[in-house]
Amino acid sequence: MSELQEKLSAVSQNTVKLADKILLEYMQKKGLTIDDLQGNVEMQNYPYGINGDDTVTLVYWYKDELILKVKQKIDITQPLVTRCVMSIEKGDW
């Protein structure tokens, strides 16, 4: 079980690094600071299946502008065979 936890942890860490990179890119493009983001970033959590698909989705907004979406899909195809796919979509900025 620890091997699975390590692999899921690695996927999560890579996703966080990429999300941070996109957030920094957004801040640079918009000329924003951390102080600008304080209290102005909204996160919406869409639990598994709520959007009519089989993903968990986190969506980040800054003053009604989409920054990014992080989607996670856990696919259990067989007993003891699990695949986790995480993807990040950048907003249209």
N, C-alpha and C positions, 0 to 999 in steps of 0.2 A: 504494500500500500504506500510506503514512503516514496517509491519510485514514481508513482502516479502523482503524488503531491508535489514532488520536485519538478516534474514536467509541467504541471498546471501552474506552479509558481513561476517557472521560467517564462511561460507564455504571458502570464499577467505582468511580469516585470518588463518584458519587451513591449507590451502594449502601453504600459504607463510611460515608458521612455518615448515612444512615438507620439503619444498624446501630448506629453510635455513639449516635444519639439514643435508640434503643430500649434500649440498654445503660444509658445514663444514667437513663432512666425506670425501668428495673428496679431500679437501685441506689437511687434515691430512694424507690421504693415499699417496698423491703425494708430501707431504712436502712443500706445497705452503703457501704463506702469502697473505694478502690483497693486498700488493704492487705488488706481482707477477700477480695477477688477473687484476689489473688496466690496462686498454687498451688492454688486451689480451682475454677478454671474449666477445664472439659474441652472440647476441640474434637474432633469426629469428622468425618472427611472421607470422604464416600461418593463414590468415583469414578464416572465416566460409566457408566450402565447397571446399577450394582450393586443398586439398589433396584427394578429391573424397569421403570425408565423411562429417558428419554433426557436426564437432567439430571446435573449435578455438584452435590452438596449438602454444605454445611458446617453442622454442628449444634453449638450452644454450650450447655453445661450448667453450672449452679452447684449443687454438692452434690445431684445427681440431679434437679434441677428444670430443665426446658427453658427457656432464655432466648429463643433465636431460632434459626431455620433460614434459611439463604441458599441459594437454588436458582439455578442458571445453566443455561440451555438455549441451545445454539447450533444454529440451524436453517439448514442449507445446502440451499436449495430448488432452486437452479440453479447452474451454474458462475458464479462471480463475484457471486453474490447470497447474502449471509449475513445472518442476523438473530440477534441475541443478546438474550435475555430473561432478566433477573434479577429475582427476587422474594424478599421477606423475609416470613417468617411469625413472628409473635410467639408465645411460649409462652402457656399458659393460666395466667397469674398475675395 
